[in-house]
Amino acid sequence: MTKPTEIHSSTSDKRELASRGRRQVLAGTVAGAVTLAAPAIVRAQSSPKIRIGFWPVASGIPFYAAVDKGFFKQAGLDVEPVKFASPQQVAEAMLAGRLEGTSNGTASAALGIAELAQPGLLKIFCTNPTNTRFVLDQFIVAKDSTFKSVADLSDKKVGCGPGVQNVTLARTILERAGAKNFTIVELPIAQHVAAIVANQVDACYTLEPTGTIGRLNGTTRNLEVGVVARYILGDPMAPWHGGSASLSTEFIKKFPEIVPRYIAAYKRGVDLVKTNPAEARPSLKGYTAIEGALTNEVPMADYMFSNEFKPSDIAAFQRFFDLFAERGIFSRRILIDSILYKG
């Protein structure tokens, strides 16, 4: 298995992303001039390294499997997985030009903020829609707690993953469920179970594989699953396109002949997850906090490529993004159709 590069840095808010975006626009102008000045034969002969950022959640499994199974190598591609502690850091790296793309599981809203900071930065080619059937998102609580629903978390301390998407969703879900006077605490996703066990928080809004880890080690239980579909989209079976695989527009324009090969190899990973999840599941090891026999228990997300989107899928994705515009997290409304890859 290719060992992923790990990046550790502090989480920045959307103002920092915007600042980085402005700096990157200037830097990109200079870099672009240098590239254009290089001899055409040198550019044609170069074999690019494709650095793909990921956040260690279960929904990134098609990418993990594609790396482990050699699908990218078989396509003649040099792909480097780069692990980050938060989706915000993935977005920052995209803005800084240190990544050519992101894997599934990268928070779509973080990518949206990056796109607003530098318009035309990226294109989404695959999402991982989830709901109460294809489970990714959940509220977890201590195994022996008396909570029966999210509404019972009034006056409680609730943990969530790092980054604006996780905080905004946790807060909105709690409000719409009827909880009041709660406190939100950002925590690395790998610390959610331990924080509940240590009574640092009463519950966590989290993502798989966290719920599976806590359930199987007998310390936590799922309070509710598919909470974004239920409370944000208004339908427990609606597709929540909360994570996205993307490529930078710069990479797409610079290597148009490579992009279809990359997406085809990525699709082999998706197809493996959909048709033979048992063969794909071992790839969670090394990329997420789950390993060994636990990999057999993690629920799988669904996956959808941009050329498979129906009007109803775009509408559901748009409702999700509109929440961030309504809450002032996005500086303006993003039209989903404008950032989907259409190659």
C-alpha positions as CSV (number, residue, x, y, z in Angstrom):
1,M,0.0,0.0,0.0
2,T,1.3,3.5,-0.8
3,K,1.9,5.3,2.5
4,P,0.0,8.6,2.4
5,T,1.9,11.8,3.1
6,E,0.5,13.4,6.3
7,I,0.1,17.2,6.6
8,H,-0.3,18.8,10.1
9,S,-1.2,22.4,10.4
10,S,-3.8,24.6,12.3
11,T,-7.4,24.9,11.0
12,S,-8.1,28.3,9.4
13,D,-11.4,30.0,9.0
14,K,-13.0,31.2,5.8
15,R,-11.2,34.6,6.0
16,E,-7.8,32.9,6.0
17,L,-9.0,30.8,3.0
18,A,-10.0,34.0,1.2
19,S,-6.6,35.6,2.0
20,R,-4.7,32.6,0.8
21,G,-6.9,32.6,-2.3
22,R,-5.9,36.2,-3.2
23,R,-2.3,35.4,-2.7
24,Q,-2.6,32.3,-4.8
25,V,-4.2,34.3,-7.7
26,L,-1.1,36.5,-7.8
27,A,1.3,33.6,-7.4
28,G,-0.5,31.7,-10.1
29,T,-0.2,34.5,-12.5
30,V,3.6,34.5,-12.1
31,A,3.8,30.7,-12.2
32,G,1.6,30.6,-15.3
33,A,3.9,33.0,-17.1
34,V,6.9,30.9,-16.3
35,T,5.2,27.7,-17.5
36,L,4.2,29.3,-20.8
37,A,7.8,30.5,-21.3
38,A,9.1,26.9,-21.1
39,P,9.8,25.1,-24.3
40,A,6.8,23.1,-25.5
41,I,8.8,19.9,-25.8
42,V,9.8,20.1,-22.1
43,R,6.1,20.4,-21.0
44,A,5.0,17.6,-23.3
45,Q,7.7,15.2,-21.9
46,S,6.9,15.9,-18.2
47,S,5.1,13.2,-16.2
48,P,3.2,15.0,-13.5
49,K,2.8,13.9,-10.0
50,I,-0.9,14.0,-9.1
51,R,-1.1,15.0,-5.4
52,I,-4.6,14.2,-4.0
53,G,-5.6,15.5,-0.6
54,F,-7.9,13.4,1.7
55,W,-9.4,13.6,5.1
56,P,-9.4,10.2,7.0
57,V,-13.1,9.3,6.8
58,A,-14.7,6.1,5.5
59,S,-16.2,7.8,2.4
60,G,-12.8,8.2,0.9
61,I,-12.5,4.4,0.3
62,P,-12.8,4.5,-3.5
63,F,-9.6,6.6,-3.6
64,Y,-7.9,4.4,-1.0
65,A,-8.8,1.3,-2.9
66,A,-7.7,2.7,-6.3
67,V,-4.3,3.5,-4.8
68,D,-3.9,0.1,-3.0
69,K,-5.1,-1.9,-6.0
70,G,-2.8,-0.1,-8.4
71,F,-5.5,1.2,-10.6
72,F,-3.7,4.6,-11.0
73,K,-0.4,2.9,-11.7
74,Q,-2.0,0.7,-14.3
75,A,-3.3,3.8,-16.0
76,G,0.3,5.1,-16.1
77,L,-0.4,7.8,-13.4
78,D,1.8,8.9,-10.5
79,V,-0.7,9.6,-7.7
80,E,0.4,10.6,-4.3
81,P,-2.2,10.5,-1.4
82,V,-1.7,13.4,1.0
83,K,-3.5,13.1,4.4
84,F,-4.8,16.2,6.3
85,A,-6.2,16.6,9.7
86,S,-9.3,18.6,8.5
87,P,-11.1,19.3,5.3
88,Q,-10.2,23.0,5.8
89,Q,-6.6,22.1,5.4
90,V,-7.3,20.2,2.2
91,A,-9.0,23.3,0.8
92,E,-6.1,25.5,1.9
93,A,-3.7,23.2,0.1
94,M,-5.8,23.4,-3.1
95,L,-5.7,27.2,-2.9
96,A,-1.9,27.2,-2.3
97,G,-1.4,25.0,-5.4
98,R,0.0,22.1,-3.4
99,L,-2.7,19.6,-4.6
100,E,-4.0,18.6,-8.0
101,G,-7.2,17.3,-6.4
102,T,-9.2,15.9,-3.5
103,S,-10.7,12.5,-2.8
104,N,-14.2,11.7,-1.8
105,G,-14.9,12.5,1.8
106,T,-13.5,16.1,1.5
107,A,-16.1,18.4,2.8
108,S,-18.0,19.9,-0.1
109,A,-18.6,23.2,1.7
110,A,-14.8,23.6,2.3
111,L,-14.3,23.2,-1.4
112,G,-17.1,25.8,-1.9
113,I,-15.3,28.3,0.3
114,A,-12.1,27.7,-1.6
115,E,-13.9,28.2,-4.9
116,L,-15.3,31.5,-3.6
117,A,-11.9,32.6,-2.5
118,Q,-10.5,31.8,-6.0
119,P,-13.2,31.6,-8.6
120,G,-12.6,28.8,-11.1
121,L,-10.3,26.9,-8.8
122,L,-11.8,23.4,-9.1
123,K,-14.3,21.1,-10.6
124,I,-16.2,18.3,-8.7
125,F,-16.3,15.0,-10.6
126,C,-17.6,12.6,-8.0
127,T,-19.6,13.0,-4.8
128,N,-20.5,10.5,-2.0
129,P,-24.2,11.0,-1.3
130,T,-25.4,9.6,2.0
131,N,-28.7,9.4,3.9
132,T,-30.3,7.0,6.4
133,R,-29.6,4.1,4.0
134,F,-26.1,5.0,2.9
135,V,-24.8,6.1,6.3
136,L,-21.9,8.5,6.9
137,D,-23.2,11.2,9.3
138,Q,-24.5,10.6,12.8
139,F,-24.8,11.8,16.3
140,I,-23.2,9.4,18.8
141,V,-23.6,9.3,22.6
142,A,-22.3,7.2,25.5
143,K,-23.6,3.6,25.3
144,D,-25.6,3.9,28.6
145,S,-26.8,7.4,28.1
146,T,-30.6,8.1,28.3
147,F,-30.8,10.4,25.3
148,K,-33.4,9.2,22.7
149,S,-33.0,11.8,20.0
150,V,-31.0,14.9,18.9
151,A,-33.7,17.0,20.5
152,D,-32.6,15.7,23.9
153,L,-29.3,17.5,23.6
154,S,-30.5,20.9,25.0
155,D,-28.0,22.4,27.5
156,K,-25.4,19.8,26.5
157,K,-21.8,20.0,25.2
158,V,-21.7,18.6,21.7
159,G,-18.5,17.8,19.8
160,C,-18.1,17.9,16.0
161,G,-15.3,17.5,13.5
162,P,-13.1,20.5,12.6
163,G,-14.0,23.0,10.0
164,V,-16.9,25.2,9.0
165,Q,-19.0,22.5,7.3
166,N,-19.0,20.3,10.4
167,V,-19.7,23.2,12.8
168,T,-22.5,24.7,10.6
169,L,-24.2,21.3,10.1
170,A,-24.0,20.4,13.8
171,R,-25.5,23.7,14.9
172,T,-28.2,23.7,12.3
173,I,-29.3,20.1,13.0
174,L,-29.4,20.7,16.7
175,E,-31.5,23.8,16.2
176,R,-33.9,22.2,13.7
177,A,-34.3,19.2,16.0
178,G,-35.4,21.5,18.8
179,A,-32.3,21.4,21.0
180,K,-31.5,24.7,22.9
181,N,-28.6,26.2,24.8
182,F,-26.1,23.7,23.6
183,T,-22.4,24.3,23.2
184,I,-20.4,23.2,20.1
185,V,-16.8,22.0,20.6
186,E,-14.6,21.3,17.6
187,L,-12.5,18.1,18.0
188,P,-10.4,16.0,15.6
189,I,-12.7,13.3,14.4
190,A,-10.4,10.6,15.8
191,Q,-11.0,12.0,19.3
192,H,-14.8,11.9,19.3
193,V,-15.3,8.5,21.0
194,A,-12.6,9.2,23.6
195,A,-14.1,12.6,24.4
196,I,-17.5,11.0,25.1
197,V,-15.9,8.3,27.2
198,A,-14.0,10.9,29.2
199,N,-17.2,13.0,29.7
200,Q,-15.6,16.0,27.9
201,V,-18.7,16.1,25.7
202,D,-22.2,14.6,26.0
203,A,-22.5,13.8,22.3
204,C,-20.7,14.2,18.9
205,Y,-21.9,15.0,15.4
206,T,-19.4,12.8,13.6
207,L,-18.8,10.7,10.4
208,E,-17.9,7.1,9.8
209,P,-15.9,5.2,10.8
210,T,-16.3,6.9,14.2
211,G,-19.7,5.5,15.0
212,T,-18.6,2.0,14.1
213,I,-15.5,2.2,16.2
214,G,-17.5,3.3,19.3
215,R,-20.2,0.8,18.8
216,L,-17.9,-2.2,18.4
217,N,-15.7,-1.3,21.3
218,G,-18.8,-1.0,23.5
219,T,-18.4,2.6,24.5
220,T,-20.8,4.6,22.3
221,R,-24.0,4.2,20.3
222,N,-25.6,5.9,17.4
223,L,-28.3,8.4,18.6
224,E,-29.5,9.2,15.0
225,V,-27.9,8.5,11.6
226,G,-28.4,10.3,8.3
227,V,-29.1,13.5,10.2
228,V,-28.2,15.9,7.3
229,A,-30.7,14.3,5.0
230,R,-33.4,14.4,7.7
231,Y,-32.9,17.8,9.3
232,I,-31.2,19.9,6.5
233,L,-32.7,18.4,3.3
234,G,-36.0,17.5,4.9
235,D,-36.1,13.9,3.7
236,P,-34.3,11.0,5.4
237,M,-33.7,9.4,2.0
238,A,-32.5,12.6,0.2
239,P,-28.9,12.5,-1.1
240,W,-26.5,14.6,1.0
241,H,-23.6,15.4,-1.3
242,G,-21.4,16.3,1.7
243,G,-18.1,15.0,0.4
244,S,-16.6,15.5,-3.1
245,A,-13.7,14.3,-5.2
246,S,-12.4,17.2,-7.3
247,L,-9.6,18.3,-9.6
248,S,-8.1,21.7,-9.9
249,T,-9.1,23.6,-13.1
250,E,-5.4,24.3,-13.6
251,F,-4.6,20.6,-13.8
252,I,-7.6,19.9,-16.0
253,K,-6.5,22.6,-18.5
254,K,-2.8,21.7,-18.3
255,F,-3.2,17.9,-18.7
256,P,-6.5,17.4,-20.7
257,E,-5.2,14.0,-21.9
258,I,-4.5,12.7,-18.4
259,V,-7.8,13.8,-16.7
260,P,-10.0,11.1,-18.4
261,R,-7.4,8.4,-17.4
262,Y,-7.4,9.6,-13.8
263,I,-11.2,9.7,-13.6
264,A,-11.4,6.2,-15.3
265,A,-9.0,4.8,-12.7
266,Y,-10.9,6.5,-9.9
267,K,-14.1,5.0,-11.3
268,R,-12.6,1.5,-11.0
269,G,-12.2,2.2,-7.2
270,V,-15.9,3.3,-7.0
271,D,-17.0,0.3,-9.0
272,L,-15.1,-2.0,-6.6
273,V,-16.7,-0.4,-3.6
274,K,-20.2,-0.8,-5.1
275,T,-19.8,-4.4,-6.5
276,N,-17.4,-6.0,-4.0
277,P,-17.1,-3.9,-0.8
278,A,-15.5,-6.8,1.0
279,E,-12.5,-6.6,-1.3
280,A,-12.3,-2.8,-0.9
281,R,-12.8,-2.5,2.9
282,P,-9.2,-3.5,3.8
283,S,-8.1,-0.2,2.2
284,L,-9.6,1.7,5.1
285,K,-6.5,0.5,7.1
286,G,-3.7,3.1,7.0
287,Y,-6.0,5.9,5.7
288,T,-8.5,6.0,8.6
289,A,-8.5,5.1,12.3
290,I,-10.2,1.8,11.6
291,E,-8.4,-1.5,10.9
292,G,-8.5,-5.3,11.2
293,A,-11.9,-6.9,11.7
294,L,-13.5,-3.6,12.3
295,T,-13.3,-2.8,8.6
296,N,-16.0,-5.3,7.9
297,E,-18.5,-3.3,9.9
298,V,-18.2,0.2,8.5
299,P,-21.3,1.2,6.4
300,M,-20.6,2.3,2.8
301,A,-21.6,5.6,1.3
302,D,-23.0,5.8,-2.2
303,Y,-21.1,7.4,-5.1
304,M,-22.2,9.5,-8.0
305,F,-20.2,11.0,-10.9
306,S,-21.0,14.4,-12.2
307,N,-22.2,13.0,-15.5
308,E,-24.8,10.9,-13.6
309,F,-26.5,13.8,-11.8
310,K,-30.2,14.1,-12.4
311,P,-32.1,17.4,-11.8
312,S,-33.2,16.0,-8.4
313,D,-29.5,15.4,-7.4
314,I,-28.5,18.9,-8.4
315,A,-31.5,20.3,-6.5
316,A,-30.5,18.4,-3.3
317,F,-26.9,19.5,-3.6
318,Q,-28.1,23.1,-4.2
319,R,-30.2,23.0,-1.0
320,F,-27.2,21.9,1.0
321,F,-25.0,24.7,-0.4
322,D,-27.7,27.3,0.0
323,L,-27.6,26.7,3.8
324,F,-24.1,28.1,3.8
325,A,-25.1,31.2,1.8
326,E,-28.1,31.7,4.2
327,R,-25.8,31.4,7.2
328,G,-23.3,33.9,5.8
329,I,-20.6,31.2,5.5
330,F,-20.5,31.6,1.8
331,S,-20.1,35.2,0.6
332,R,-22.5,34.6,-2.2
333,R,-24.6,31.7,-3.6
334,I,-22.8,29.1,-5.5
335,L,-24.7,27.4,-8.4
336,I,-23.8,23.7,-8.2
337,D,-24.0,23.2,-11.9
338,S,-21.2,25.7,-12.4
339,I,-18.6,23.7,-10.4
340,L,-19.4,20.2,-11.7
341,Y,-16.9,18.6,-14.1
342,K,-18.4,18.2,-17.6
343,G,-15.6,16.8,-19.5
